[in-house]
Amino acid sequence: MDRRKFLVRGTLAAGGAAAVKSAIAQTPSLPSIRWRCASSFPKSLDTIYGGAEVLAKRVEQITGGKFQIRVFAAGEIVPAFGVVDAIQQGTVECAHTASYYFVGKNKAFAFDTTLPFGMNQRQQNAWMYYGGGLELVRAFLRDFSIISFPAGNTGVQMGGWWRKEVKTVADLKGVKMRIAGLGGEVMARLGAVPQQIAGGDIYPALERGAIDSAEWVGPYDDEKLGFYKVAPHYYFPGWWESNSMYSFYVNTKEWDKLPKEYQAAIEAAAYEANTDMMAKYDFKNPAALQRLVKNGVKLHAFSDEIMRAALAASNELYDEESSKNPAWKKIYEPWKAFRSEVFLWHRAAEFTYESFAYSHPLGK
């Protein structure tokens, strides 16, 4: 990690953004800048869409109002899945998105969000900030004229909404499922028919029967979108999203034009947004899940058969991609090594504690 990043984060941890804000606000020579940020999410999803708003608000505060970023919901400037093209073409300066929406361009995009059977949110942060992940991802995105910043996470997601129960791999055959990223390709290998649909369009597709199943995030967002009204079976875990990291993408030319003080403001604000989103989900999801169950939602764990088949299919996909995609292999090999090491540590302490604590009525 470079020294400037460490100092920015240390300043925020010690005294919040106030010290940075004061330092920048007292520099009258800094320019007034206005950017537009294209989100891949609708405003109704206040937690995910709100990640960009948290970032924009903090940048404005830190810079004393000199640097303002206006956030636009999916479709207001460009479609949800058009933000990368918009940044490359200069339509917008920045975007808040999930990189795995763009695996059609190159599967290596997935590393900036999540991979099936990947790391959890804490492990992802460790890899990105200290394990070399951010440097690897940025080197890849340079060819797309993008510099990226982690700016949100949902943690482990749910396994989606299903019209009918799925107990075996055979039950997946022919099921039309809304699922993003490489999870969709793994599902296809198991017999399902993946569909890439933006968040705001999922419910209508599920309601009219265009799809049979849909995954989105977790209880809080899923309740807002009303999936339980048309698909009563709610599965877990979302093995394809053991974490789901969202990113703040900036056009590299626009980034290079920024004063160093404004670059530091973005880094600090993105760091805050990344932490803030996870805390919000951990606060909001428990109550939302209880409400869903009271409304008749039926919770199911994916069978061991499905989980094992999905893991095998995921590993096959990764090995195949490594053999033909140099950009993938360059990130995958160190990612895989880091995952192995961090899993050993978490298995020893975290897993042992959680396995006991979650299965016993503590305090009784």
Secondary structure by P-SEA (a helix, b strand, c coil): ccaaaaaaaaaaacccaaaaaaaaaacccbbbbbbbbbbccccccccccaaaaaaaaaaaaaacccbbbbbbcccccccccaaaaaaaacccccccccccccccccccccccccccccccaaaaaaaacccaaaaaaaaaaccccbbbbbcccccccccccccccccccccccccccccccaaaaaaaaabbbbbbbcccaaaaaaaaccccccccccaaaaaaacccccccccccccccccbbbbbbcccaaaaaaccaaaaaaaaaaaaaaaaaaaaaaaacaaaaaaaaaaabbbbbcccaaaaaaaaaaaaaaaaaaaaccaaaaaaaaaaaaaaaaaaaaaaacaaaaaaaaaaccccc
